[in-house]
Amino acid sequence: EALDEESTALVVPLSNLGLSLQAAARPREAEAAYHRALRVITTSRGANDPEAADILDSLALICRADDNIDGAESRLREALSIRQTVFGADHPIVAKSLCGLAGVEVGRGDYGEAERLYIRALALFEATDHADAEDLAICMQNLGLIYCAQRRFTDSERMCRRAVAALSDGLGPDHPEVRLATETLEQVCEARSR
């Protein structure tokens, strides 16, 4: 059934409702709102709408909170597929999807696959002049933490230092995110000395 303009206008309010319910620790209701928004989008605009990918990311977060790693991975892979179709495989938003998938692999304990995904995401972020400093740095830091978990301390420290530098350049040296990244670097250096 085709949806009219009034129905498609519900997408943003439904997505916002999902966010609010998720923040209020009401995941089942949030999930229902997201699913409704997703149905409206896919019915009215088609399955490859970027907003559908955003909603799939939100559904994946609910799955992760429920320890449903397979459900999270499925939704994130679907979101990645949409973004690759719409924006192309080399777009920075694809890198963000890869980072989300890498986080799922970390949750599974598959550091090798997580590393591969983070490296691919980092290459995409670095290939563009428009990469968000925070996204780039978070990717670097997460890759550094994987290296630390693998006891590859030299690689870990190098990547965490790059994350601190990227954040400092992009956000300024006094930004709270820079302080957090610096603390992570200090923890990596401490782990190295043990």
C-alpha positions as CSV (number, residue, x, y, z in Angstrom):
1,E,0.0,0.0,0.0
2,A,1.4,3.4,-1.0
3,L,1.8,5.9,1.8
4,D,0.8,9.5,1.4
5,E,2.9,12.5,2.3
6,E,1.3,12.7,5.8
7,S,2.4,9.2,6.6
8,T,6.0,9.8,5.5
9,A,6.0,12.9,7.7
10,L,5.8,10.5,10.6
11,V,9.3,9.2,10.1
12,V,11.2,11.9,12.0
13,P,8.7,12.0,14.9
14,L,8.8,8.2,15.1
15,S,12.6,8.2,15.0
16,N,12.7,10.8,17.7
17,L,10.2,8.9,19.8
18,G,12.5,5.8,19.5
19,L,15.5,7.9,20.7
20,S,13.6,9.3,23.6
21,L,12.2,5.9,24.6
22,Q,15.7,4.4,24.3
23,A,17.1,7.1,26.5
24,A,14.3,6.5,29.0
25,A,15.4,2.8,29.2
26,R,12.2,1.6,27.5
27,P,13.8,-0.5,24.7
28,R,10.8,-2.5,23.6
29,E,8.8,0.6,23.0
30,A,11.7,2.2,21.3
31,E,12.1,-0.8,19.1
32,A,8.4,-0.7,18.1
33,A,8.7,3.0,17.2
34,Y,11.9,2.3,15.1
35,H,10.2,-0.6,13.3
36,R,7.2,1.5,12.5
37,A,9.4,4.3,11.1
38,L,11.4,1.7,9.1
39,R,8.2,0.3,7.6
40,V,7.1,3.8,6.6
41,I,10.4,4.5,4.9
42,T,10.8,1.3,3.1
43,T,7.2,1.4,1.9
44,S,7.3,5.0,0.7
45,R,10.9,5.5,-0.4
46,G,12.3,2.0,-0.9
47,A,14.7,-0.2,1.0
48,N,17.8,1.8,0.1
49,D,17.0,5.0,1.9
50,P,19.8,6.5,4.0
51,E,17.3,7.2,6.8
52,A,16.5,3.5,6.9
53,A,20.2,2.8,7.6
54,D,20.1,5.3,10.5
55,I,17.1,3.5,12.0
56,L,18.8,0.1,11.5
57,D,21.8,1.5,13.5
58,S,19.5,2.4,16.3
59,L,17.9,-1.0,16.2
60,A,21.4,-2.5,16.4
61,L,22.1,-0.6,19.5
62,I,19.0,-2.1,21.2
63,C,20.2,-5.5,20.1
64,R,23.6,-4.9,21.6
65,A,22.1,-3.8,24.9
66,D,20.1,-7.0,24.9
67,D,23.3,-9.0,24.2
68,N,21.8,-10.0,20.8
69,I,25.1,-9.8,18.9
70,D,23.7,-11.6,15.9
71,G,20.8,-9.3,15.6
72,A,23.0,-6.3,15.9
73,E,25.4,-7.6,13.3
74,S,22.5,-8.3,10.9
75,R,21.1,-4.8,11.2
76,L,24.5,-3.2,10.9
77,R,25.3,-5.2,7.8
78,E,22.0,-4.1,6.3
79,A,22.8,-0.5,7.1
80,L,26.2,-0.9,5.6
81,S,24.8,-2.3,2.4
82,I,22.3,0.6,2.1
83,R,25.1,3.2,2.6
84,Q,27.4,1.5,0.1
85,T,24.6,1.4,-2.5
86,V,23.6,5.0,-1.9
87,F,26.9,6.7,-1.2
88,G,29.5,4.3,-2.7
89,A,32.0,2.0,-1.0
90,D,34.5,4.8,-0.4
91,H,32.3,7.3,1.4
92,P,33.1,8.3,5.0
93,I,29.7,7.3,6.2
94,V,30.5,3.8,5.1
95,A,33.5,4.0,7.4
96,K,31.2,4.8,10.3
97,S,29.2,1.6,9.5
98,L,32.4,-0.4,9.4
99,C,33.3,0.9,12.9
100,G,29.9,-0.2,14.2
101,L,30.4,-3.7,12.8
102,A,33.9,-3.7,14.3
103,G,32.4,-3.0,17.7
104,V,30.2,-6.1,17.3
105,E,33.2,-8.2,16.4
106,V,35.0,-6.9,19.6
107,G,31.9,-8.0,21.5
108,R,32.3,-11.4,20.0
109,G,36.0,-11.5,20.9
110,D,36.9,-11.7,17.2
111,Y,39.8,-9.1,17.3
112,G,41.1,-10.2,14.0
113,E,37.9,-9.3,12.2
114,A,37.4,-6.1,14.2
115,E,41.0,-5.1,13.3
116,R,40.3,-5.7,9.6
117,L,37.1,-3.6,9.8
118,Y,38.8,-0.7,11.7
119,I,41.7,-0.7,9.3
120,R,39.3,-0.5,6.3
121,A,37.3,2.3,8.1
122,L,40.5,4.2,8.9
123,A,41.6,4.1,5.3
124,L,38.3,5.5,4.2
125,F,38.4,8.3,6.9
126,E,42.0,9.2,5.9
127,A,41.2,9.3,2.2
128,T,38.8,12.2,2.5
129,D,39.5,15.8,3.4
130,H,36.1,16.0,5.1
131,A,36.5,13.3,7.7
132,D,35.2,14.3,11.1
133,A,38.2,14.6,13.5
134,E,36.2,12.8,16.3
135,D,35.2,9.9,14.1
136,L,38.7,9.5,12.8
137,A,40.2,9.6,16.3
138,I,37.6,7.2,17.8
139,C,38.5,4.7,15.0
140,M,42.2,5.1,15.7
141,Q,41.7,4.7,19.4
142,N,39.5,1.6,19.0
143,L,42.1,0.1,16.7
144,G,44.7,0.9,19.3
145,L,42.7,-0.8,22.0
146,I,42.4,-3.9,19.9
147,Y,46.2,-3.9,19.5
148,C,46.5,-3.6,23.2
149,A,44.2,-6.6,23.8
150,Q,46.4,-8.5,21.3
151,R,49.5,-7.4,23.4
152,R,50.8,-5.4,20.3
153,F,51.8,-2.5,22.6
154,T,53.9,-0.7,20.1
155,D,51.1,-0.6,17.5
156,S,48.6,0.3,20.2
157,E,50.6,3.2,21.6
158,R,51.2,4.5,18.1
159,M,47.6,4.4,17.2
160,C,46.5,6.0,20.5
161,R,49.0,8.8,20.0
162,R,47.6,9.4,16.6
163,A,44.1,9.6,18.1
164,V,45.1,12.1,20.7
165,A,46.8,14.2,17.9
166,A,43.8,14.1,15.6
167,L,41.4,15.1,18.4
168,S,43.7,17.8,19.6
169,D,44.0,19.2,16.1
170,G,40.2,19.0,15.4
171,L,38.8,19.9,18.8
172,G,41.5,21.9,20.5
173,P,43.9,20.6,23.2
174,D,41.6,21.4,26.1
175,H,38.5,19.6,24.8
176,P,37.2,16.8,27.2
177,E,37.5,14.2,24.4
178,V,41.2,15.0,24.1
179,R,41.6,14.4,27.9
180,L,39.8,11.0,27.6
181,A,42.0,10.0,24.7
182,T,45.0,11.0,26.6
183,E,43.9,8.9,29.6
184,T,43.4,5.9,27.2
185,L,47.0,6.5,25.9
186,E,48.3,6.5,29.4
187,Q,46.5,3.3,30.2
188,V,48.0,1.7,27.1
189,C,51.5,2.9,28.1
190,E,50.9,1.5,31.6
191,A,49.8,-1.9,30.2
192,R,52.9,-1.9,28.1
193,S,55.2,-1.5,31.1
194,R,53.7,-4.4,32.9
